[in-house]
Amino acid sequence: MRAIAACRTALAALSLVAAAASAGQDWPAKPITVVVPYPPGGPTDIVARVVAQGLGDELKQTIIIDNRSGAGGNIGADMVAKAAPDGYTLLLATTAHAINMSLFKNLNYDTRKSFAPVSLLTSGPLVIVTRPDLPASNVRELIELAKSTPGKLTFASSGNGQSTHLAAELFGAMAGVRMVHVPYRGSAPALTDVMGGQADIMFDTMLSSMPYVNGGKLKALAVTGAARSPAAPNVPTVAEAGLPGYEATAWNGLLAPAGTPASVVDRLNSALQKVLGRADIQQKFAAQGFASEWKTPADTARFLDVEVDKWAGVVKTSGATVN
C-alpha cells in the first residue's frame, strides 16, 4: 500500500510538472494584464503603454493595462503577488517597490520573494522642477530658500515611498534643510499642483516633467543622475549645481507572480529584449530622459537585491516615514 501511495504521489507531481510545461508552451492563449500601480498619465503608466504596444506586437496577443493606484504602489503589487502564476497577470514595478521593503512595516508582499523577475524596462534620473515664480533658479538658491524658511517649502511626490519622495528626502538630509512632503496618488496630479502653486517643487521623472518645462509651465533646476541627461543637456546635475555626492535614479521593471513557469518568464524576457531594442521605442524614452534597460531574469533579480539594500540605507539615513 505504501508503494502504491508513493507511486500515486510521484504521478501527481509529474502531472503538475507536465501541466506547467504545457501551459508554458501554449502561452499566451489569451490577453495579458499588466497592472500599473499608479494612475493613468503618470511616467510609469506612459512606460507601460509604450512597452505594452510593442509586447503585444511580439506576442501576437492583446496587452491590457490595469491601473490600480494607491498606498505607494502597494495595492497593485499585492494584487499581482496574489494572482495566479500563469503569466497572464504582470506587475509594472518601480523603484518604490524596492523602497517599500524598508519604508512600510507591514507589507503583504515581499519584493524579493513574491515575484518572478522578468526584466528591467527603463532607467533614468529625476529632475527637480519648480513653479516658474519660485524665487530659486538653481540648487544653491533652492537650498538657501529652504534654510531661510525652515518647514515652509513644500515638495510634491507621486506618493509615499516613491523615488520622487525619497530622492527629495535624501536631498534634504544631505543639504541640511527641512521641507514639507505633500504626497499625491501619482505624478500627474502632483505636477498639476506644482504648476498651480499649491506645492513648491517636485523631484519627478523627466518623462512626465520635461514637456511642461519645455512649455514654460515648470522650471528645471537640476537632474539627479551622475551625469547630465541627453534630453536636457543644459540642465546641470544636482552634484555639480551645489550638492556634491548627491545621486538618485528611477527605474521601471516587469515582474510576474512567484511560481510562474520559467518558460513563460523566458518568453516574456525574449520578447522584451526585442521591444526594448527597437529604435523607435528607445527614441521615445530617450527624448524624455529614460534609457531602455533590458536585463535577463537572473540579472534583474540581482539588481532588485542591490536596490532593496541601497534604499534601506537611504530610508534609515533620511529618517523618512510613511504617515
C-alpha positions, 0 to 999 in steps of 0.5 A: 500500500505504501508503494502504491501511495508513493507511486500515486504521489510521484504521478501527481507531481509529474502531472503538475510538472507536465501541466506547467510545461504545457501551459508554458508552451501554449502561452499566451492563449489569451490577453495579458494584464499588466497592472500599473500601480499608479494612475493613468498619465503618470511616467510609469503608466506612459512606460507601460503603454509604450512597452505594452504596444510593442509586447503585444506586437511580439506576442501576437496577443492583446496587452491590457493595462490595469491601473490600480493606484494607491498606498505607494504602489502597494495595492497593485503589487499585492494584487499581482503577488496574489494572482495566479502564476500563469503569466497572464497577470504582470506587475509594472514595478518601480523603484518604490517597490524596492523602497517599500521593503524598508519604508512600510512595516507591514507589507503583504508582499515581499519584493524579493520573494513574491515575484518572478523577475522578468526584466528591467524596462527603463532607467533614468534620473529625476529632475527637480522642477519648480513653479516658474515664480519660485524665487530659486533658479538653481540648487544653491538658491533652492537650498538657501530658500529652504534654510531661510524658511525652515518647514515652509517649502513644500515638495510634491511626490507621486506618493509615499515611498516613491523615488520622487519622495525619497530622492527629495528626502535624501536631498534634504538630509544631505543639504541640511534643510527641512521641507514639507512632503505633500504626497499625491496618488501619482505624478500627474496630479502632483505636477498639476499642483506644482504648476498651480502653486499649491506645492513648491517643487517636485523631484519627478521623472523627466518623462512626465516633467520635461514637456511642461518645462519645455512649455514654460509651465515648470522650471528645471533646476537640476537632474539627479543622475551622475551625469547630465541627461541627453534630453536636457543637456543644459540642465546641470546635475544636482552634484555639480549645481551645489550638492556634491555626492548627491545621486538618485535614479528611477527605474521601471521593471516587469515582474510576474507572480512567484511560481510562474513557469520559467518558460513563460518568464523566458518568453516574456524576457525574449520578447522584451529584449526585442521591444526594448531594442527597437529604435523607435521605442528607445527614441521615445524614452530617450527624448524624455530622459529614460534609457531602455534597460533590458536585463535577463531574469537572473540579472534583474533579480540581482539588481532588485537585491542591490536596490532593496539594500541601497534604499534601506540605507537611504530610508534609515539615513533620511529618517523618512516615514510613511504617515 
